[in-house]
Amino acid sequence: MSAEGSSEANLLYLVQRVVTAKGHKPMHNWNRILSQQAILHDDRLRLDL
């Protein structure tokens, strides 16, 4: 796994944590964002669904 791929995954994870920690509603289109990232970076982003 490249450092860049790890950085993208970490960023997505941290954004999700910040949004949910503040008690906000889920991020608009979050599932769509994850799906697109999984398609673009399938070798670097693992989704446990």
C-alpha positions, 0 to 999 in steps of 0.5 A: 500500500502506498503512502498516498493511498493510506493518507486518503483512507485516513482522511476519509476515516477522520472526516467520518469520525469528526462528523459523527463525534459532533452528533451531526446527521450523516454526511450528505452522499457519504455512501456515494463518496465511499463507493466512488473512492472504492471504485477509483482506489479498489486496491487501496481502500477496503470497505468492510460491508 
